[in-house]
């Protein structure tokens, strides 16, 4: 048994607080279905580690995209004549 598993069993307390291997597999499959690049590969058996790595990469790319779009919006707003009420509306929409 791996050290990580043995530690989690020692500190886990009751058996109801433990997540089962089947639950982990179900969650990995659900995660795989959320990722655009992996969504159509459900027939291919991928390791959980690969799905998690691809998920991390996808989240990083989403962060970069959000940063890029925020920068582009800031540039657009700085070059456009808008009223303070319009600017407030845009800020409120962005904060939602």
C-alpha positions as CSV (number, residue, x, y, z in Angstrom):
1,X,0.0,0.0,0.0
2,X,1.3,3.4,-0.9
3,X,2.3,5.9,1.8
4,X,-0.3,8.4,0.7
5,X,-3.1,5.8,1.0
6,X,-1.9,4.5,4.3
7,X,-1.8,8.1,5.7
8,X,-5.3,8.9,4.4
9,X,-6.6,5.7,6.0
10,X,-5.0,6.5,9.3
11,X,-6.3,10.1,9.4
12,X,-9.6,9.2,7.7
13,X,-11.7,8.4,10.7
14,X,-14.9,6.8,9.7
15,X,-15.3,4.8,6.5
16,X,-18.2,7.1,5.3
17,X,-15.7,10.0,4.9
18,X,-13.5,8.0,2.4
19,X,-14.0,8.2,-1.3
20,X,-14.0,4.9,-3.1
21,X,-12.0,4.0,-6.1
22,X,-15.3,3.8,-8.1
23,X,-16.2,7.3,-7.0
24,X,-12.8,8.6,-8.2
25,X,-13.2,6.8,-11.5
26,X,-16.7,8.3,-12.0
27,X,-15.3,11.8,-11.2
28,X,-12.4,11.4,-13.6
29,X,-14.9,10.3,-16.3
30,X,-17.0,13.4,-15.6
31,X,-14.0,15.6,-15.7
32,X,-12.9,14.1,-19.0
33,X,-16.3,14.9,-20.4
34,X,-15.9,18.5,-19.5
35,X,-12.7,19.0,-21.3
36,X,-13.2,19.9,-25.0
37,X,-10.1,18.0,-26.1
38,X,-11.0,14.8,-24.3
39,X,-14.8,14.9,-24.6
40,X,-14.9,12.7,-27.7
41,X,-12.2,10.3,-26.5
42,X,-14.5,8.6,-23.9
43,X,-14.0,5.2,-25.6
44,X,-10.2,5.5,-25.1
45,X,-9.1,4.5,-21.7
46,X,-7.0,7.3,-20.2
47,X,-5.2,7.3,-16.9
48,X,-6.6,9.5,-14.2
49,X,-3.2,11.2,-14.0
50,X,-3.4,12.2,-17.7
51,X,-7.0,13.5,-17.3
52,X,-5.9,15.6,-14.3
53,X,-2.8,16.9,-16.1
54,X,-4.9,17.8,-19.2
55,X,-7.4,19.5,-16.8
56,X,-4.7,21.6,-15.2
57,X,-3.4,22.6,-18.7
58,X,-6.9,23.6,-19.8
59,X,-7.5,25.7,-16.7
60,X,-4.2,27.4,-17.3
61,X,-5.2,28.2,-20.9
62,X,-8.6,29.5,-19.7
63,X,-6.8,31.8,-17.2
64,X,-4.5,33.1,-20.0
65,X,-7.6,33.7,-22.2
66,X,-9.4,35.6,-19.5
67,X,-6.3,37.7,-18.9
68,X,-6.0,38.4,-22.6
69,X,-9.6,39.3,-23.0
70,X,-9.5,41.6,-19.9
71,X,-6.5,43.4,-21.3
72,X,-8.2,43.8,-24.7
73,X,-11.4,45.1,-23.0
74,X,-9.3,47.6,-21.0
75,X,-7.6,48.8,-24.2
76,X,-11.0,49.1,-25.9
77,X,-12.6,51.0,-23.0
78,X,-9.6,53.4,-22.8
79,X,-10.0,54.3,-26.5
80,X,-13.7,54.6,-26.5
81,X,-15.8,57.6,-25.3
82,X,-18.2,56.2,-22.8
83,X,-20.2,57.8,-20.0
84,X,-19.6,57.0,-16.4
85,X,-22.9,55.2,-16.2
86,X,-21.9,53.0,-19.1
87,X,-18.5,52.3,-17.6
88,X,-20.3,51.4,-14.3
89,X,-22.6,49.0,-16.1
90,X,-19.7,47.3,-17.9
91,X,-17.8,47.0,-14.6
92,X,-20.8,45.4,-12.9
93,X,-21.3,43.0,-15.8
94,X,-17.6,42.0,-15.5
95,X,-17.8,41.4,-11.8
96,X,-20.7,39.0,-12.1
